[in-house]
């Protein structure tokens, strides 16, 4: 009989990995959408290692505070609020109560915008991010379009506490103000306007995930009975800011794909209005080009 001398029987599982398995089940029972990932992320956070290094934590070094953060996540407190950080494209952002936590779906919105700006024959493209929140979109554009001039505006003072931390040391021009009236000094000069505005209908409140409904600021979530109130206003703002041929990119809910492009009509000075899917092939953002005179 042939023997496999290169294979050894598996040793006992470490204390931490056993606890992660138990935490995964607890989070799953609580309805957390990604229980294994969150259990591992929290274990890595508490023990000061990367997710791929959990096996290296010695049994004697297991930190019982792990169960404190698991209990918080069981109550559907966002993972990012517990760790104080959120990842977006190539960025690590500081987030917490008072600011909208950036979602992976928005990464595809930014990806389209980056491609659009790079395709423009502009040496130093001017970009405006309306309703910037944590600053994720503005910072990603500044990082990935190195010669761009990026401007961002946020209304909420609570959110700005986090935004200022994130943009510190960057070249993003951050201002506090109303997105509908901001940047009068840039009228007609902007190459791209981008926004992830509030777009959840007030009638959908009870269906919103607890992580968003109970922890994200309402100002960043809801916008009128159909969710499109602010987008309608931003259409006029974008038209004011953009140069002829400039582009607007606006994120929306996957159920609004058939509605948002119709806000950017030819009668209002737009061309090429279209809708685009995210990585899950769900309608996610609309784009339009300011018509040439």
C-alpha positions in Angstrom: 0.0 0.0 0.0 1.4 3.4 -1.0 1.8 5.8 1.9 1.7 9.6 1.7 4.6 10.7 3.9 4.1 14.3 2.9 0.7 14.7 4.5 0.2 15.1 8.2 -3.0 14.9 10.1 -4.4 18.4 10.8 -3.6 19.8 14.3 -6.2 21.2 16.6 -7.8 24.5 15.4 -6.6 27.6 17.2 -8.8 29.2 19.8 -9.3 32.3 17.7 -10.4 30.4 14.6 -12.8 28.4 16.7 -14.3 31.6 18.2 -14.6 33.1 14.6 -16.6 30.0 13.6 -18.9 30.5 16.6 -19.2 34.3 15.9 -20.1 33.6 12.3 -23.1 31.5 13.4 -24.2 34.2 15.8 -24.0 36.9 13.1 -25.8 34.7 10.6 -28.6 34.1 13.2 -28.8 37.9 13.6 -29.4 38.4 9.9 -26.0 40.0 9.1 -25.6 39.7 5.3 -21.9 38.6 5.3 -21.4 36.8 8.7 -18.1 35.1 7.9 -16.4 38.1 6.4 -17.6 40.3 9.3 -16.5 37.8 12.0 -13.1 37.6 10.4 -12.8 41.4 9.9 -13.6 42.0 13.6 -11.2 39.3 14.7 -8.5 40.9 12.7 -9.4 44.4 14.0 -9.4 43.4 17.7 -6.1 41.4 17.4 -4.3 43.9 15.2 -3.6 41.6 12.3 -4.8 41.1 8.7 -7.6 38.7 7.9 -5.2 36.3 6.3 -3.1 36.3 9.4 -5.7 35.1 11.9 -4.2 31.7 12.1 -1.0 33.3 13.5 -2.6 34.6 16.7 -1.5 32.4 19.6 -4.1 30.9 21.8 -2.7 32.8 24.8 -3.2 36.1 22.9 -6.9 35.7 22.3 -8.6 38.9 23.3 -12.0 38.5 24.9 -13.0 42.0 23.6 -13.8 40.1 20.4 -17.1 39.1 21.9 -17.9 42.8 22.7 -17.6 43.8 19.1 -19.5 40.8 17.9 -22.4 41.7 20.2 -22.4 45.2 18.6 -22.5 43.7 15.1 -25.3 41.4 16.2 -27.3 44.6 16.9 -26.6 45.5 13.2 -24.2 48.3 14.1 -22.2 48.8 10.8 -18.9 46.9 10.7 -17.3 50.2 9.6 -18.5 52.1 12.7 -17.0 49.4 14.9 -13.6 49.4 13.2 -13.7 53.1 12.3 -12.6 52.5 8.7 -14.1 51.8 5.3 -12.4 50.6 2.2 -13.3 52.2 -1.2 -11.4 51.4 -4.3 -7.7 52.0 -3.3 -8.6 54.1 -0.2 -8.9 53.5 3.5 -11.3 56.1 4.9 -12.2 57.1 8.5 -16.0 56.8 9.1 -18.3 56.7 12.1 -21.6 58.1 13.3 -22.9 61.1 11.3 -21.4 60.2 7.9 -22.7 57.8 5.2 -20.6 54.7 4.9 -19.5 54.3 1.3 -20.8 51.2 -0.5 -19.0 48.9 -3.0 -21.7 49.6 -5.6 -20.5 53.2 -5.8 -17.0 52.0 -6.9 -18.4 51.1 -10.4 -19.9 54.7 -10.6 -16.5 56.2 -9.9 -14.9 53.7 -12.4 -17.1 55.0 -15.2 -16.4 58.6 -14.3 -12.6 58.0 -14.3 -12.8 56.5 -17.8 -14.9 59.4 -19.0 -12.5 62.0 -17.7 -9.5 60.2 -19.1 -11.2 60.1 -22.5 -11.6 63.9 -22.5 -9.0 66.0 -24.2 -8.3 68.1 -21.1 -4.9 68.6 -19.5 -6.3 69.4 -16.0 -9.9 68.3 -15.8 -12.2 70.1 -13.4 -14.4 67.7 -11.3 -17.1 68.5 -8.8 -18.5 66.0 -6.3 -21.8 67.0 -4.9 -23.0 65.5 -1.5 -19.5 64.2 -0.9 -20.1 62.6 2.5 -16.9 60.8 3.6 -15.1 62.2 0.6 -14.7 58.8 -1.0 -15.7 59.8 -4.5 -13.6 63.0 -4.5 -10.6 61.3 -3.1 -10.7 58.4 -5.5 -10.9 60.7 -8.5 -8.1 62.8 -7.2 -5.9 59.7 -6.7 -6.7 58.0 -10.0 -6.8 61.1 -12.2 -3.6 62.7 -11.0 -3.8 66.0 -12.9 -7.5 66.7 -12.1 -8.7 69.6 -10.0 -11.3 68.1 -7.6 -13.9 70.1 -5.7 -16.3 68.6 -3.1 -19.2 69.9 -1.1 -21.1 68.6 2.0 -23.9 70.2 3.9 -23.8 68.3 7.2 -21.4 69.5 9.9 -21.4 66.0 11.5 -20.4 64.4 8.2 -17.7 67.1 7.6 -16.0 66.0 10.8 -15.1 62.8 9.0 -14.6 64.4 5.6 -12.0 66.8 6.8 -10.0 63.9 8.4 -10.1 62.0 5.1 -9.2 64.8 2.7 -6.4 66.2 5.0 -3.2 66.3 3.0 -5.0 65.8 -0.3 -5.6 68.4 -3.0 -9.4 68.1 -2.8 -11.1 71.5 -2.4 -13.6 70.8 0.3 -16.4 73.2 1.1 -19.5 73.2 3.4 -22.7 74.1 1.7 -25.9 73.2 -0.1 -25.2 71.1 -3.2 -27.9 72.9 -5.1 -26.2 76.3 -4.8 -22.6 75.4 -4.4 -19.6 76.5 -6.6 -21.0 79.5 -8.3 -17.4 80.4 -9.0 -17.1 77.4 -11.2 -20.2 77.9 -13.4 -19.6 76.7 -16.9 -16.1 75.5 -16.2 -16.5 72.0 -14.9 -15.7 68.9 -17.0 -17.5 66.3 -14.8 -20.1 66.5 -12.1 -20.6 63.4 -10.0 -22.9 62.7 -7.1 -24.1 59.9 -4.9 -27.1 61.8 -3.4 -29.9 60.6 -1.1 -32.3 58.7 -3.3 -34.4 56.4 -1.1 -38.2 57.1 -1.2 -39.7 58.0 2.2 -42.2 55.3 1.6 -39.4 52.6 1.7 -38.2 53.5 5.2 -39.2 50.2 6.8 -37.5 48.1 4.1 -34.1 49.7 4.4 -31.4 47.5 6.0 -30.9 48.3 9.7 -27.2 49.2 9.1 -28.4 52.1 6.9 -31.8 53.0 8.5 -30.6 53.1 12.1 -27.0 54.4 11.7 -26.5 56.3 8.4 -27.7 60.0 8.6 -31.2 60.5 7.2 -30.0 63.4 5.2 -27.9 61.0 3.2 -30.7 58.5 2.6 -34.1 59.9 1.9 -35.3 62.3 -0.7 -39.0 62.8 -1.1 -41.9 60.4 -1.8 -40.2 58.8 -4.9 -36.6 59.4 -3.8 -35.8 61.7 -6.7 -36.3 65.1 -5.2 -32.7 66.0 -4.8 -31.7 64.4 -8.1 -34.1 66.7 -9.9 -32.4 69.7 -8.2 -29.0 68.4 -9.0 -29.9 68.2 -12.7 -30.1 72.0 -12.7 -26.9 72.4 -10.6 -25.0 70.1 -13.0 -26.2 72.0 -16.0 -25.1 75.3 -14.4 -21.6 74.0 -13.5 -20.7 72.0 -16.7 -19.1 73.4 -19.8 -20.8 72.4 -23.0 -19.8 68.7 -23.6 -19.2 68.1 -19.9 -20.6 65.0 -18.3 -22.8 64.4 -15.2 -22.8 61.0 -13.3 -25.5 60.4 -10.7 -26.0 57.2 -8.6 -29.5 56.0 -8.0 -31.4 53.0 -6.5 -31.6 49.9 -8.7 -35.4 50.3 -8.9 -35.0 53.8 -10.4 -33.1 52.9 -13.6 -36.0 53.6 -15.8 -36.7 57.1 -14.3 -33.5 59.0 -13.7 -32.3 59.3 -17.3 -35.6 60.9 -18.1 -34.7 63.8 -15.8 -31.8 64.7 -18.1 -33.9 65.5 -21.2 -33.0 67.2 -24.5 -35.5 70.0 -23.7 -33.4 70.8 -20.6 -30.2 71.0 -22.5 -28.9 67.4 -22.3 -27.7 64.8 -24.7 -26.8 61.1 -24.6 -28.7 60.4 -21.3 -28.3 56.8 -20.4 -28.4 54.3 -17.5 -25.7 51.9 -16.5 -25.5 48.7 -14.4 -23.2 48.0 -11.4 -21.0 44.9 -11.0 -24.1 42.9 -10.1 -25.8 44.0 -13.3 -28.4 46.1 -11.5 -29.2 49.6 -12.8 -27.0 51.8 -10.6 -26.2 55.2 -12.2 -27.3 57.6 -14.9 -25.1 59.8 -17.1 -25.7 62.6 -19.5 -23.7 65.1 -21.5 -24.4 68.9 -21.6 -25.5 69.7 -25.1 -23.3 71.8 -27.3 -24.7 75.2 -28.3 
